[in-house]
Amino acid sequence: MSAARSAHTQLRVGRLVKAHGLKGALKLELYTDDPDGRFTAGAVFTLQVPESSPWHGKTVTVREFKWMNSHPVVFLEGIEDRTAAESIVRAILWLDHDDETARVEDDAWYDHQLVGLDVVRDGQVIGRITQVDHLPAQDLLTVRLGDGREVLVPFVKAIVPEVDAAGGRIVVTPPAGLFEDLPTDEDETEAVDASSEGTSGD
């Protein structure tokens, strides 16, 4: 489950996990259901890296894609050794689309398809998505609740089991404490004290 970074032009397809071997290969974490079709020789990807990275603002071109011991591995032009490969580890790869009609991966949505959707919990609308943030580990949905608070919701299947973009909503099954503060030991003690005072006699 993932969100495309741009409203119309980009789709997140993978993350460079670690250097592999001595010839510049990089293991991939895939965010696409068609890696052999996406990582063809000559394919160009935009990089999402920290501003401090030497790769900030640059693109990379696929030289070769293969499977090694069931792991997807990519060779990129200009990265010829392990040192160069390690300098780009953790970068997220984005694929440019010509237009919005390009095929979207299963279980992936553009940001503009998510922003504005109602957030439904236990059959009740509790808020609305206002923003999508893309982090190296996962995407986060910013949900504005009815009381005005904003909550960051990890965009993962366990917490967001259903996205109905056409129906204008997502369904969430959050862990305890995500949308409301859990009672502390102090709160529970005060509740017990208040109950005792209310039941004491003259």
C-alpha positions as CSV (number, residue, x, y, z in Angstrom):
1,M,0.0,0.0,0.0
2,S,1.5,3.3,-1.0
3,A,0.8,6.8,-2.3
4,A,2.2,8.4,-5.4
5,R,4.2,11.5,-4.5
6,S,2.8,14.0,-7.1
7,A,-0.7,14.7,-8.0
8,H,-0.3,13.7,-11.6
9,T,3.3,12.9,-12.6
10,Q,5.1,10.5,-10.3
11,L,4.7,7.0,-8.8
12,R,6.9,5.6,-6.1
13,V,8.3,2.3,-7.3
14,G,11.2,1.3,-4.9
15,R,13.8,2.0,-2.3
16,L,17.5,1.2,-2.5
17,V,18.1,-0.9,0.6
18,K,21.8,-1.8,0.6
19,A,24.9,-2.2,-1.5
20,H,25.3,-5.7,-3.0
21,G,28.7,-7.0,-4.0
22,L,31.6,-5.0,-5.2
23,K,30.4,-3.9,-8.7
24,G,27.8,-1.2,-7.7
25,A,24.7,-3.4,-7.4
26,L,21.9,-2.3,-5.0
27,K,19.3,-4.4,-3.4
28,L,15.7,-3.1,-3.8
29,E,12.6,-2.9,-1.7
30,L,9.8,-2.9,-4.2
31,Y,6.7,-0.8,-4.2
32,T,5.5,-2.0,-7.6
33,D,3.8,-5.2,-8.7
34,D,5.6,-5.1,-12.0
35,P,9.3,-4.7,-11.2
36,D,10.5,-6.3,-14.4
37,G,8.4,-3.8,-16.4
38,R,9.4,-0.8,-14.3
39,F,13.1,-1.4,-14.0
40,T,14.0,-1.9,-17.7
41,A,17.4,-0.8,-19.0
42,G,17.2,3.0,-19.6
43,A,14.4,3.7,-17.2
44,V,15.0,7.0,-15.4
45,F,14.0,7.6,-11.8
46,T,13.8,10.7,-9.7
47,L,15.5,10.4,-6.3
48,Q,14.1,11.2,-2.9
49,V,17.0,11.8,-0.6
50,P,17.9,14.2,2.2
51,E,19.1,17.7,1.0
52,S,22.5,16.9,2.5
53,S,23.0,13.9,0.1
54,P,25.2,14.4,-2.9
55,W,22.4,12.8,-4.9
56,H,19.8,15.5,-4.0
57,G,18.1,16.8,-7.1
58,K,19.5,14.2,-9.4
59,T,18.1,11.3,-11.4
60,V,19.4,7.8,-12.0
61,T,19.2,5.5,-15.0
62,V,18.8,1.7,-14.9
63,R,21.7,-0.2,-16.4
64,E,20.5,-3.6,-15.5
65,F,17.9,-5.3,-13.3
66,K,18.0,-8.9,-12.1
67,W,16.9,-11.3,-9.4
68,M,19.7,-12.7,-7.2
69,N,18.6,-15.5,-4.8
70,S,15.0,-14.2,-5.1
71,H,16.1,-10.6,-4.2
72,P,15.6,-7.8,-6.7
73,V,18.9,-6.1,-7.6
74,V,19.5,-3.1,-9.8
75,F,22.6,-1.7,-11.4
76,L,22.5,2.1,-12.1
77,E,24.6,4.1,-14.6
78,G,27.5,5.9,-13.0
79,I,27.6,3.6,-10.0
80,E,30.4,1.2,-10.7
81,D,31.6,0.1,-7.2
82,R,30.4,-0.6,-3.7
83,T,31.5,2.8,-2.4
84,A,29.4,4.6,-4.9
85,A,26.5,2.3,-4.2
86,E,26.6,2.9,-0.5
87,S,26.4,6.7,-1.1
88,I,22.9,6.3,-2.5
89,V,21.5,3.7,-0.1
90,R,18.1,4.5,1.4
91,A,17.1,6.7,-1.6
92,I,13.5,6.3,-2.8
93,L,12.9,5.9,-6.5
94,W,10.1,7.8,-8.3
95,L,9.0,7.1,-11.8
96,D,7.7,10.0,-14.0
97,H,4.4,9.5,-15.7
98,D,3.4,11.2,-19.0
99,D,-0.1,11.8,-17.7
100,E,-2.7,10.7,-15.1
101,T,-4.1,8.0,-17.4
102,A,-0.9,5.9,-16.9
103,R,-1.6,2.7,-15.1
104,V,-1.4,3.0,-11.3
105,E,-0.1,0.0,-9.3
106,D,-2.5,-2.1,-7.4
107,D,-2.8,-0.8,-3.9
108,A,-1.3,2.6,-4.8
109,W,-2.9,6.0,-5.0
110,Y,-1.9,9.5,-6.0
111,D,-1.8,12.1,-3.3
112,H,-4.7,14.0,-4.8
113,Q,-6.9,10.9,-4.6
114,L,-6.3,10.6,-0.9
115,V,-6.5,14.2,0.3
116,G,-10.0,15.1,1.2
117,L,-11.3,11.6,1.8
118,D,-13.4,11.0,4.9
119,V,-11.8,8.8,7.6
120,V,-14.2,6.1,8.9
121,R,-13.7,4.2,12.1
122,D,-16.3,1.7,13.4
123,G,-18.8,3.0,10.8
124,Q,-18.5,6.6,11.9
125,V,-16.7,9.5,10.1
126,I,-14.1,10.8,12.5
127,G,-12.1,13.1,10.3
128,R,-10.7,13.9,6.9
129,I,-7.3,13.5,5.2
130,T,-5.5,16.8,4.7
131,Q,-2.0,15.8,3.7
132,V,0.2,12.9,2.6
133,D,3.8,12.8,3.8
134,H,6.3,10.4,2.2
135,L,9.0,9.2,4.5
136,P,11.7,6.6,3.8
137,A,10.1,4.0,6.1
138,Q,6.4,4.6,5.1
139,D,3.8,7.1,4.0
140,L,1.9,9.0,6.7
141,L,-1.6,10.4,6.3
142,T,-2.4,13.6,8.2
143,V,-6.0,13.3,9.5
144,R,-7.8,16.3,10.8
145,L,-10.3,15.1,13.4
146,G,-13.7,16.6,14.2
147,D,-12.3,18.5,17.2
148,G,-9.6,20.2,15.1
149,R,-6.7,18.0,16.2
150,E,-4.4,16.5,13.6
151,V,-3.2,12.9,13.8
152,L,-0.5,11.2,11.7
153,V,-1.7,7.8,10.5
154,P,0.8,5.3,9.1
155,F,-0.5,4.3,5.6
156,V,-0.2,0.6,6.0
157,K,-2.7,-2.2,5.5
158,A,-2.9,-3.1,9.2
159,I,-4.2,0.4,10.0
160,V,-5.8,1.4,6.7
161,P,-7.4,-1.8,5.4
162,E,-9.7,-0.1,2.9
163,V,-9.3,2.8,0.5
164,D,-12.5,3.7,-1.4
165,A,-11.4,6.7,-3.4
166,A,-14.5,6.6,-5.6
167,G,-16.7,6.5,-2.5
168,G,-14.7,9.3,-0.9
169,R,-13.5,7.5,2.2
170,I,-10.9,5.3,3.8
171,V,-11.6,2.8,6.6
172,V,-9.1,2.8,9.6
173,T,-8.6,0.2,12.3
174,P,-6.1,2.1,14.5
175,P,-4.3,0.8,17.6
176,A,-5.4,2.0,20.9
177,G,-4.2,5.6,21.6
178,L,-3.7,6.7,18.0
179,F,-6.7,9.0,17.9
180,E,-7.2,9.5,21.6
181,D,-5.0,9.8,24.6
182,L,-4.7,6.6,26.7
183,P,-5.5,7.1,30.4
184,T,-2.4,7.3,32.6
185,D,-1.9,5.7,36.0
186,E,-2.5,9.2,37.5
187,D,-5.8,9.6,35.6
188,E,-6.9,6.2,36.8
189,T,-6.0,7.0,40.4
190,E,-7.9,10.3,40.3
191,A,-10.9,8.4,38.9
192,V,-10.8,5.9,41.8
193,D,-10.5,8.7,44.3
194,A,-13.4,10.6,42.9
195,S,-15.5,7.5,42.9
196,S,-14.6,6.8,46.6
197,E,-15.5,10.4,47.6
198,G,-18.9,10.1,45.9
199,T,-19.8,6.9,47.8
200,S,-18.6,7.8,51.3
201,G,-21.2,8.5,54.0
202,D,-21.5,11.1,56.7
